[in-house]
Amino acid sequence: MTSEPPAVAALTALGVAHTVVQHEPVSSLEDAAAQRGISPADIVKTLVVRISSDSYVFVLVPGDRGISWPKLRAHLGTNRLSLPDPDTAKAVTGYSRGTITPLGSSHAWPVVADASITGRPISLGSGQAHTHVLVDADEIVAALGAAVADVTEVRGGAA
């Protein structure tokens, strides 16, 4: 590793136990899970979602699920949400897509964690390509002050 991932300083400041793990580039979620020795559901991606022109939220989504837009809109109490383009995502988080994490972001947007990630260890992005952090989901949710809600669905739309 050439430098410490941005998430490490944030995790240390929050007092969250973590392990930094580098990994080889992968071509699928299944490859990533196999390489890490965990299930696809334990790989938690961070999506940045636009609420308005100057308001965003981080959504923690397990790898085997996708955002349920109706559920997320209901949770946030809004009728419109969208994913920003890559340049905007970088501008509002400090991270390129694929490395986005609420940890060490350039702006402390609110965090919504899907209820299905709680109660187990998870792999979370570190802000650096090919590197992730292993953390306890409940500990990171508490440290980030994340709202826990049912905001995802199994990929393909089945609940």
N, C-alpha and C positions, 0 to 999 in steps of 0.2 A: 504494500500500500504506500503510495507516494505521500499522502497526507491524510490526516484524520478526517473522517466524514463529518459534515456539519452537525449531524444528529447527536454525535457523541458529547459535544460540549453542552448541548441542550439537555440530554439525558442526565449528565453528571450534575448540572445545575438543578434539575428537578429531583435529584436523589433517586432516580430509577435505575435499578440493577439491569444490566444489559450485557450482551455479548456481541461483538462486531465480527461478522463473517464475510469474507470475500468469496465470490463464486465466479465461475466461468460464464461467458455469455450463453444464453439459452434461446430457443426458438419457440417455446410454448410454456404454458403454465405447468403442464404435466412434467416437462423436462426440469423446470425450476424446482418443483416439489421433490422430484426424485433426487436431484443433485443435493438438495438440502436435507433429505431424509425426513420430510414432513408431508402432510397432506396438502392438496391444493387449497383447502379451506383455511389453512393456517398461514398462508401467504396473504397478507393484508395490504391491498393497494390503497394509496391516498389519492382521491380525486378532488380537484378544486372545482367548485361549482359557482357560477355567477348568479347572484340573487338580483342585483341591479348593477348599473354602470360603475358603481364604486363600492360594491359590497359582495363579498364572497364567503364561502364556507368550505372547510375541508370535510370530506366524507370518507370514513374508513370502511372499506368494502372487502369482505373476504374473497379470495381468489376464485372460488367456485360460484360466485353470485355477481349480480349486476345491480346498479341502482334501479329501484322502482320509482319512477318519476312521480306517479300519483302519491305514493307513500311519503316521499321526501317533500313534495309540495305541501301536503297536509301537515307534516311535522313542522315545517318552517312557516306555515301560514301564508303562503304566497301562491299565485297562479302561474308565475313564469319563472323558469330556471333554465340555464343553459351551460354548456361546457365552453369555456373560452378557447380561442385559437391558441396554438403553441406559444406565440410571442407574448400574448396577453397573460397566459398562465405563468410564464417566466417572469414577466414584469410584476405580477402581484404576489409571487411566492419567492422569487430569487432562484427557483429551480427549473430545470428543463423537464419536460414530460418524461416519465420513466424514472425520475429521481425525486419527484415531489413528496414531501413529508411535512407535517405540521411542525416537526422538530427543527428548530433553527431557521424557520422560514423568515423571509424579510418582513413579513407582516403576520401578526398573531390573529389570524381569522378564527372565528368560532369553529369547533370541531364537533361533528356528529359521528358517533361510532355505531355501526349496525349492531343490534343486540346479539346477533349470532357469533360475534367474535369473542365475547366475554367468557371468563372461566378457564382460560388455557393460555399456554405460551403461543406467541405469534411471531412471524417474521415481518418486519416493517422496513420500508425504505429508509436509507440513511442520508439521502441528499447527494450521494455519490454513486455513479454507475458501478455495477457489478459488486456492490457491497450492501449488506442488509444488517439490521440489528435484531437480535432475538430478545424479546421482552415479554413480561407477563401482561396480558391484555388488560386485566383489571387494574393493575398498577399504572399503566400508561393512560388509560381512560381517566382515572382519578387525577393523575398528575396534570393532564391537559385540561381538566375541567370539562371533558367532553360530555355532550348529551348522548345518552344511549337510547336508541329507538329502532324499531323495525322499519328500515328504509331500503331494504334490498329484496331481490327475488332470485330464485334459482335461474341460472342462465337459460334463455329460451322462453322465459315468461311464466313458467309454472311456479306456483307459490310453494 
